[in-house]
Amino acid sequence: MIKDDNSFDENGMSAHEDLFYFVSRLGRKTFMLKVVGLIVLFVTLVNFLVVAFQAQKYIMVQRDSYSEIDTLPISTSIVCVAFVLLLVAFHEFIYRSALSEFEELSEELQSVRAGQESSSDAADADASWSRQVGPPLSQRDALGLRIVLRDFGRSAGLPLFPRAFAPAIFIGFNLALMTLGLYLIP
């Protein structure tokens, strides 16, 4: 819980500076989640194009005369699958870390709001609240905090699919593409 604004923790940070430090951390992690999600989507697209190129080559040339073994497409597909596996694991690691910060910041915002509402009821409550958690956040600071929290809530998953199923869908799709690529090699 935040102490009064004039007190400093062991790092020399005031209560609001400490809060904004964690808000900025959550903002950076949200940005990283978006970037990693787009990279997963891009690598999956590359894998799809590589296998589509291999399939087009297979269809254009008769299976009997398809004696030329080109391992570059399947090697590229295997590398794409491995890269997607690593990226999805990294995405999940960042997500779990950011989720704990999200929950703590949400609780902090709720406690600050509860303090502001109770402090408007009585001057005595205001004095006890300021001793416990410090001065309330300004509207601008609270708005910035809510924006970061909503941004995380909306963009925490991988693109195109619901949060719960996206990792399995991306990994399964890439594995299916690799399997199809292996089938297309004579």
C-alpha positions as CSV (number, residue, x, y, z in Angstrom):
1,M,0.0,0.0,0.0
2,I,1.2,3.5,-0.7
3,K,2.4,5.6,2.2
4,D,2.1,9.4,2.4
5,D,3.7,11.3,-0.4
6,N,6.3,12.9,1.8
7,S,7.7,9.5,2.9
8,F,10.3,7.8,0.9
9,D,11.1,4.1,0.6
10,E,14.5,2.5,0.8
11,N,15.2,3.4,-2.8
12,G,14.5,7.1,-2.2
13,M,11.3,7.0,-4.2
14,S,8.1,8.7,-3.0
15,A,4.8,6.8,-3.0
16,H,3.6,8.3,-6.3
17,E,7.0,7.8,-8.0
18,D,6.9,4.2,-7.0
19,L,3.4,3.8,-8.4
20,F,4.3,5.4,-11.7
21,Y,7.4,3.3,-11.9
22,F,5.3,0.2,-12.0
23,V,2.8,1.8,-14.4
24,S,5.6,2.5,-16.8
25,R,6.9,-1.1,-16.4
26,L,3.5,-2.5,-17.2
27,G,3.4,-0.2,-20.2
28,R,6.7,-1.5,-21.5
29,K,5.7,-5.1,-20.9
30,T,2.4,-4.4,-22.8
31,F,4.4,-3.0,-25.7
32,M,6.7,-6.1,-25.7
33,L,3.6,-8.4,-25.7
34,K,2.3,-6.6,-28.8
35,V,5.7,-6.8,-30.6
36,V,6.2,-10.5,-29.8
37,G,2.7,-11.2,-30.9
38,L,3.3,-9.5,-34.3
39,I,6.6,-11.4,-34.7
40,V,4.8,-14.7,-34.0
41,L,2.2,-13.7,-36.7
42,F,4.9,-12.7,-39.1
43,V,6.9,-15.9,-38.6
44,T,3.7,-18.0,-39.1
45,L,3.1,-16.1,-42.3
46,V,6.6,-16.8,-43.5
47,N,6.2,-20.5,-42.7
48,F,2.9,-20.6,-44.6
49,L,4.5,-18.9,-47.7
50,V,7.4,-21.3,-47.6
51,V,5.1,-24.4,-47.5
52,A,2.8,-22.8,-50.1
53,F,5.8,-22.4,-52.4
54,Q,6.8,-26.0,-51.8
55,A,3.3,-27.1,-52.6
56,Q,3.1,-25.1,-55.7
57,K,6.4,-26.6,-56.9
58,Y,5.0,-30.1,-56.1
59,I,1.8,-29.5,-58.0
60,M,3.5,-27.9,-61.0
61,V,5.8,-30.8,-61.5
62,Q,4.5,-34.4,-61.7
63,R,5.2,-36.5,-58.6
64,D,7.2,-39.0,-60.7
65,S,9.5,-36.4,-62.2
66,Y,9.9,-34.6,-58.8
67,S,13.3,-36.1,-58.2
68,E,15.0,-32.9,-57.1
69,I,15.1,-32.7,-53.3
70,D,15.0,-29.2,-52.1
71,T,15.5,-29.2,-48.3
72,L,15.7,-25.4,-47.9
73,P,11.9,-25.0,-47.6
74,I,11.5,-27.7,-45.0
75,S,14.5,-26.5,-43.1
76,T,13.0,-23.0,-43.1
77,S,9.7,-24.4,-41.9
78,I,11.4,-26.3,-39.1
79,V,13.3,-23.1,-38.0
80,C,10.0,-21.2,-38.1
81,V,8.3,-23.8,-35.9
82,A,11.2,-23.7,-33.4
83,F,11.1,-19.9,-33.4
84,V,7.4,-19.7,-32.9
85,L,7.7,-22.2,-30.0
86,L,10.3,-19.9,-28.4
87,L,8.4,-16.8,-29.0
88,V,5.2,-18.2,-27.6
89,A,7.0,-19.3,-24.5
90,F,8.6,-15.8,-24.2
91,H,5.2,-14.2,-24.7
92,E,3.7,-16.3,-21.9
93,F,6.6,-15.5,-19.6
94,I,6.1,-11.7,-20.2
95,Y,2.4,-12.1,-19.9
96,R,2.5,-13.8,-16.5
97,S,4.9,-11.2,-15.2
98,A,2.8,-8.3,-16.5
99,L,-0.4,-10.0,-15.2
100,S,0.8,-9.8,-11.6
101,E,1.7,-6.1,-12.0
102,F,-1.7,-5.5,-13.6
103,E,-3.5,-7.1,-10.7
104,E,-1.5,-5.1,-8.1
105,L,-2.0,-1.8,-10.0
106,S,-5.7,-2.6,-10.3
107,E,-6.0,-3.2,-6.5
108,E,-4.0,0.0,-5.9
109,L,-6.3,2.1,-8.1
110,Q,-9.3,0.6,-6.3
111,S,-7.9,1.4,-2.9
112,V,-7.1,5.0,-4.0
113,R,-10.6,5.4,-5.4
114,A,-12.1,4.0,-2.2
115,G,-10.0,6.4,-0.2
116,Q,-11.1,9.4,-2.3
117,E,-14.7,8.4,-2.0
118,S,-14.5,7.9,1.8
119,S,-12.5,11.1,2.2
120,S,-15.2,13.2,0.7
121,D,-17.6,11.9,3.4
122,A,-15.8,13.3,6.4
123,A,-12.8,15.4,7.1
124,D,-11.7,12.9,9.7
125,A,-11.6,10.1,7.2
126,D,-9.6,12.4,4.9
127,A,-6.9,12.9,7.6
128,S,-6.7,9.1,8.4
129,W,-6.5,8.3,4.6
130,S,-3.7,10.7,4.0
131,R,-1.7,9.2,6.9
132,Q,-2.2,5.7,5.4
133,V,-1.8,6.0,1.7
134,G,-0.8,9.6,1.0
135,P,-2.6,12.2,-1.1
136,P,-5.0,10.9,-3.7
137,L,-4.0,10.7,-7.3
138,S,-4.9,13.6,-9.5
139,Q,-7.5,13.0,-12.2
140,R,-4.7,13.1,-14.9
141,D,-2.6,10.5,-13.1
142,A,-5.6,8.2,-12.4
143,L,-6.5,8.5,-16.1
144,G,-3.0,7.5,-17.2
145,L,-3.1,4.5,-14.9
146,R,-6.5,3.4,-16.2
147,I,-5.3,3.7,-19.8
148,V,-2.3,1.5,-19.2
149,L,-4.4,-1.0,-17.4
150,R,-7.0,-1.1,-20.2
151,D,-4.2,-1.3,-22.9
152,F,-2.8,-4.3,-21.1
153,G,-6.2,-6.0,-20.8
154,R,-7.0,-5.5,-24.5
155,S,-3.6,-6.4,-26.0
156,A,-2.2,-9.1,-23.7
157,G,-3.0,-12.0,-26.1
158,L,-1.5,-13.0,-29.4
159,P,-3.1,-11.5,-32.5
160,L,-6.2,-12.8,-34.3
161,F,-7.3,-15.4,-31.7
162,P,-8.7,-15.4,-28.2
163,R,-6.2,-15.2,-25.4
164,A,-6.9,-18.7,-24.1
165,F,-6.5,-20.5,-27.4
166,A,-3.9,-18.4,-29.4
167,P,-0.7,-20.1,-28.3
168,A,-2.1,-23.6,-29.1
169,I,-3.5,-22.4,-32.4
170,F,-0.3,-20.8,-33.5
171,I,1.9,-23.7,-32.5
172,G,-0.6,-26.3,-34.0
173,F,-0.8,-24.4,-37.3
174,N,2.9,-24.1,-37.6
175,L,3.4,-27.8,-36.8
176,A,0.7,-28.7,-39.4
177,L,2.5,-26.6,-42.0
178,M,5.8,-28.3,-41.2
179,T,4.1,-31.7,-41.5
180,L,2.6,-30.8,-44.9
181,G,6.1,-29.6,-46.0
182,L,7.6,-32.9,-45.0
183,Y,4.9,-34.7,-47.0
184,L,5.7,-32.7,-50.1
185,I,9.4,-33.8,-50.1
186,P,9.7,-37.0,-52.2
